[in-house]
Amino acid sequence: MCRNIRQLHNFEPAATTDEVRAAALQYVRKVSGSTKPSQANAHAFDEAVEAIAHATQHLLDHLTTSAPPKDREVERQRARERNALRFGTPA
């Protein structure tokens, strides 16, 4: 799957509408193989993004967990450390 789609569940504060829409956009881009659709396909592309964003938000609203919420900054730092190990760059 696309590396740019990030986990959105169980964060404090919760994922924003913009984050959900960005994930939906990345998904549609990946599936369609197009980052910018032609004019003929723009409506279908935008419709798919909205439908997937709606389904994603519905999913996030209805998921439950007993785990404590994750801290975005801690997760961001862990990702930087993984990248440093993977690509040999400073964290």
C-alpha positions in Angstrom: 0.0 0.0 0.0 1.0 3.6 -0.3 3.6 4.7 2.2 2.0 8.2 2.5 -1.2 6.8 4.1 -0.7 7.0 7.9 -2.5 5.3 10.7 -5.3 7.6 11.9 -6.9 5.6 14.7 -6.3 6.0 18.4 -4.4 9.3 18.5 -5.0 12.2 20.8 -6.2 14.6 19.5 -8.2 12.5 17.0 -7.6 12.7 13.3 -8.8 15.8 11.6 -11.1 15.9 8.6 -8.1 17.2 6.5 -6.1 14.1 7.6 -8.9 11.8 6.7 -9.4 13.4 3.3 -5.6 13.4 2.6 -5.5 9.6 3.2 -8.5 9.1 1.0 -6.8 11.2 -1.8 -3.6 9.2 -1.5 -5.6 6.0 -1.7 -7.5 7.1 -4.8 -4.3 8.3 -6.5 -2.7 4.9 -5.8 -5.6 2.9 -7.1 -6.2 5.0 -10.1 -2.5 5.4 -11.0 -3.0 9.1 -11.5 -2.1 12.0 -9.3 -4.2 14.5 -11.4 -7.0 13.0 -13.4 -8.0 14.2 -16.8 -11.0 16.5 -17.1 -13.1 13.6 -18.3 -12.2 11.6 -15.1 -12.1 14.5 -12.5 -15.7 14.0 -11.4 -15.3 10.3 -10.8 -12.0 10.9 -9.0 -13.4 13.6 -6.7 -16.5 11.5 -6.0 -14.3 8.5 -5.1 -12.2 10.7 -2.7 -15.3 11.9 -1.0 -16.8 8.4 -0.7 -13.6 7.0 0.8 -13.2 9.9 3.2 -16.7 9.4 4.4 -16.2 5.6 4.8 -12.9 6.3 6.6 -14.4 8.8 9.0 -17.3 6.4 9.7 -14.8 3.6 10.5 -12.7 5.9 12.8 -15.8 7.0 14.6 -16.9 3.5 15.3 -13.6 1.8 16.2 -13.0 1.0 19.9 -9.9 0.2 21.7 -8.7 -0.3 25.3 -5.2 0.9 24.4 -4.3 4.4 25.6 -4.2 7.0 22.8 -0.9 7.5 21.0 0.9 10.8 21.1 1.6 12.2 17.7 4.9 13.7 18.5 6.2 10.5 20.0 5.1 8.6 16.9 6.7 11.2 14.7 10.0 10.8 16.5 9.9 7.0 16.2 9.3 7.4 12.4 12.3 9.7 12.2 14.4 7.1 14.0 13.2 4.3 11.7 14.1 6.5 8.7 17.5 7.2 10.1 18.2 3.5 10.5 16.7 2.6 7.1 18.4 5.4 5.0 21.4 6.2 7.1 20.4 9.8 7.8 20.6 11.7 11.1 17.4 11.5 13.2 
